[in-house]
Amino acid sequence: MEADMSETSLAISKFSDLANPTRFLALAARAIPWLAGITALCFIVGLYLSFATEGDYQQGETVRIMYVHVPSAWLSMMCYTIMSVSAIGTLVWRHPLADVSAKAAAPLGATFTLLALVTGSLWGKPMWGTWWVWDARLTSVFVLFLMYLGLIALGRAIDDPSKAARVSAVLILVGFVNIPIIKFSVEWWNTLHQSASVLRLDGPAIDPEFLRPLFIMAIAFTLLFFTLHIMAMRNEIWRRRIAAQRRLAARMASREE
């Protein structure tokens, strides 16, 4: 029993070590090259398989858009979920890196959401005959994109970092209600967008020939997100340290006057 408690305490201690920005920067310096290399390898394999497969008998060559659209759509929701967890860390535990994580993730989430919208439109034109419809799925994803932009603008509009962190965290948690709406919109409403084809209780509805490259591309995009997220967190920590040093230098200069 004591051994189990000791191992649990050790695990908690190692996790709490990451709350130290300096230790996080050291970990990031070691992890980024490995993550970047594995990401590049997954993209090479995924892109090769994406173009090696034949076109779909109904969708033709446009089926290849799926290999970018689906991972981007997944990541648009996953990124906001990570931001929501970070928001809880900011409001409840006041974790030093929680707000850094949320702020670094917002531009990435906006990018993947925009990519999902653009690739969805490129697929929708030949399949639906139109670039855009105010479908429940499309509209809720567009709202998610606007939420990302709003959070980015809010973080830049408030000068006080601690106040900006608290306000952003509250809005992030309020906005999380849109994530299940996006997920279940094709089931709750009559939409043009197809229902889930991969994550289904009765198994994927996609042919394995298309599922393999999709799976690898999803891994590649996910690794890309985490690589860019860690890099963005590192840059945000450096930016805040520089800003703090400038404020300190300004206060010292004002005292000397």
ZIRA-V934904 format. One record per residue. BURIAL is b if it has 16 or more other C-alpha atoms within 10 Angstrom, else e. Layout:
burial
BURIAL
BURIAL
//
This chain:
burial
e
e
e
e
e
e
e
e
e
e
e
e
e
e
e
e
e
b
e
e
b
e
e
b
b
e
e
b
e
e
e
b
e
e
b
b
e
b
b
b
e
b
b
e
e
b
b
e
b
b
e
e
e
e
e
e
e
e
e
e
e
e
b
b
e
b
b
b
b
b
b
b
b
b
b
b
b
b
b
b
b
b
b
b
b
b
b
b
b
b
b
e
e
b
b
e
b
b
b
b
b
b
b
b
b
b
b
b
b
b
b
b
b
b
b
b
b
e
b
b
b
b
b
b
e
e
e
e
e
e
e
b
e
e
b
b
b
b
b
b
b
b
b
b
b
e
b
b
b
e
b
b
e
b
b
e
e
e
e
e
e
e
e
b
b
b
b
b
b
e
b
b
b
e
b
b
e
b
b
e
b
b
b
e
b
b
e
e
e
e
b
e
b
e
e
e
e
e
e
e
e
e
e
e
e
e
e
e
e
b
b
b
b
b
b
b
b
b
b
b
b
b
b
b
b
b
b
b
b
b
b
b
b
b
e
b
b
e
e
e
e
e
e
e
e
e
e
e
e
e
e
e
e
e
e
e
e
//
